[in-house]
Every structure is written in structure tokens, then in C-alpha cells.
Amino acid sequence: MNQQKTRTIYGRRQSRPLKDNQKNLFETLFKAIEIDPLNLPEFPNEVIFEIGFGGGENIAHQAQKYPNALCIGCEPFVNGIASLLQTIEEQKIQNIRIFADDANILLKALPAHVITKGFILFPDPWPKKRHHKRRVVCLENLLQLHKKMARNAELVIATDHPTYLEWIVDITAQATFKNHFQAINTLECPRPSEDDIPVTRYEKKALENRPGAFLIFKAI
Ligand SMILES: C[S@@+](CC[C@H](N)C(=O)[O-])C[C@H]1O[C@@H](n2cnc3c(N)ncnc32)[C@H](O)[C@@H]1O
């Protein structure tokens, strides 16, 4: 596959240089658990899929909470992947696979209806109007995700950013979206428990200023 033609990643790929132990983890653990869209594994009954896992706090938590699930995390940011690799090694987590690129590339390759839970937590807000088209949450991406979600599978979308929240509310109010998803957790609902969704690095940063909204939808 020519990934250059299909990928749409706008954020940075790396910040600090990797330390030697992190480089070693990329050479060993990452190679063992990287997921290849052209050579997909067997999918168990439970598949948890996260778009933009950042430092991996949520996907690591889900993997430990649901040891029988296959947890697939997508994240192109190298330092975030390095953090998750360290957690996987330290906690001896066995059920995580990583895709280090645009989640849409992997989504397109997945068979239909395999995902039983999806997460998009604190996606980059791209606040400038001319950058709104970069937002990961858009109707096209959500419909693509829906094709790969099992019936009744839940999708959690969280943001602390007021204009991104308005954007998400507008999209999820559209008839096309409502033909595919039903809202379970609306703006009025409290944050899910930390046992269900841990506080991620971005939520922690955001909490210093404003609480996040957690919207939850069910695929129909
Ligand atoms: C603001 S961070 C939030 C990270 C994490 N979810 C958290 O709550 O701490 C958004 C992340 O999404 C990742 N991202 C952006 N576009 C993506 C895409 N198309 N596929 C997968 N990840 C993406 C970015 O690299 C970034 O790390």
C-alpha cells in the first residue's frame, strides 16, 4: 500500500529524541506488536480500538481491565508510542497491538463489525477555522468507524475544547449520524468513572482549566 497517498496526519511525529532504552523497545517489543494492515491477525470477540492514544494511558488501562480483548491503539506520535511500550513492558501487558500511523489507514483494512468499543479521547482541537478540516472527528471518519463497529458497540468521544465540542455536537445532531449511532452519554451526564476511563495526560492538562465532556454513542 502506498501510505503516503492515503495518510492524513497533521500533528507532530516526534518531540524529544528517544532514550536508548526506548530505541531498544522500538527495535524489539514494537516490532512484535505492531499491526500491519496488510497482514491482520485473527480478531477475538472483543476488540477495543483507540484513535490517538497519546501516552497510552487509556489503551493500557482497557487492556488490563479486559484481558480477553484485543486492544488496538493508533498513534503516529513516536514519544507517545515509546511511553506505551514502556508501560506494556513494565506491566507485562499481552493484548495490545499498535498502529503507528493514521488510524484511517488501518480502519479501512479492518473487516466489518469487529470493533466492540472505540475511543477518541481529547483529539487535537485545531482551533483555527482554516484548520478545522484537519479534525479527526468528522462525519466521514465516524461513518468509516461505524462500518467496522459491531452492533451496539460503544464509541466514546471526549474533548475539553469548547469550539471542538460545538463541532462534535453539530456533527452528531445530523440525521446521517443519527441513522448510524444512538447517543448514550450526553453533555448533561457526569464523567464516566476512572475505572471505566482513566484520566489521560491530556485530560489532566485540560482539567487545570476546564473539565472534559465525554459523549458516548452506540452503533445501531
Ligand atoms: C491531543 S492528543 C490526545 C492524546 C490522548 N488521547 C490523551 O487523551 O492524552 C491527540 C493525539 O491524536 C493523535 N492523532 C492525530 N491524528 C491522528 C490520526 N489520524 N490517527 C491516529 N492518531 C492521531 C496525535 O498524534 C495526538 O497524539
PDBQT file of the ligand as one rigid body, heavy atoms in Angstrom, charges set to zero:
ROOT
HETATM    1  C1  LIG A 301      -4.313  15.898  21.927  1.00  0.00    +0.000 C 
HETATM    2  S1  LIG A 301      -3.630  14.315  21.767  1.00  0.00    +0.000 S 
HETATM    3  C2  LIG A 301      -4.594  13.331  22.940  1.00  0.00    +0.000 C 
HETATM    4  C3  LIG A 301      -3.903  12.058  23.297  1.00  0.00    +0.000 C 
HETATM    5  C4  LIG A 301      -4.649  11.131  24.256  1.00  0.00    +0.000 C 
HETATM    6  N1  LIG A 301      -5.879  10.624  23.656  1.00  0.00    +0.000 N 
HETATM    7  C5  LIG A 301      -4.938  11.772  25.587  1.00  0.00    +0.000 C 
HETATM    8  O1  LIG A 301      -6.129  11.986  25.903  1.00  0.00    +0.000 OA
HETATM    9  O2  LIG A 301      -3.974  12.066  26.322  1.00  0.00    +0.000 OA
HETATM   10  C6  LIG A 301      -4.282  13.733  20.216  1.00  0.00    +0.000 C 
HETATM   11  C7  LIG A 301      -3.452  12.618  19.630  1.00  0.00    +0.000 C 
HETATM   12  O3  LIG A 301      -4.076  12.134  18.438  1.00  0.00    +0.000 OA
HETATM   13  C8  LIG A 301      -3.054  11.729  17.555  1.00  0.00    +0.000 C 
HETATM   14  N2  LIG A 301      -3.609  11.704  16.183  1.00  0.00    +0.000 N 
HETATM   15  C9  LIG A 301      -3.881  12.774  15.403  1.00  0.00    +0.000 A 
HETATM   16  N3  LIG A 301      -4.358  12.381  14.212  1.00  0.00    +0.000 NA
HETATM   17  C10 LIG A 301      -4.401  11.019  14.251  1.00  0.00    +0.000 A 
HETATM   18  C11 LIG A 301      -4.803  10.022  13.313  1.00  0.00    +0.000 A 
HETATM   19  N4  LIG A 301      -5.259  10.343  12.097  1.00  0.00    +0.000 N 
HETATM   20  N5  LIG A 301      -4.699   8.721  13.682  1.00  0.00    +0.000 NA
HETATM   21  C12 LIG A 301      -4.240   8.382  14.907  1.00  0.00    +0.000 A 
HETATM   22  N6  LIG A 301      -3.847   9.281  15.834  1.00  0.00    +0.000 NA
HETATM   23  C13 LIG A 301      -3.929  10.581  15.517  1.00  0.00    +0.000 A 
HETATM   24  C14 LIG A 301      -1.962  12.786  17.751  1.00  0.00    +0.000 C 
HETATM   25  O4  LIG A 301      -0.677  12.327  17.354  1.00  0.00    +0.000 OA
HETATM   26  C15 LIG A 301      -2.048  13.055  19.252  1.00  0.00    +0.000 C 
HETATM   27  O5  LIG A 301      -1.115  12.308  19.988  1.00  0.00    +0.000 OA
ENDROOT
TORSDOF 0
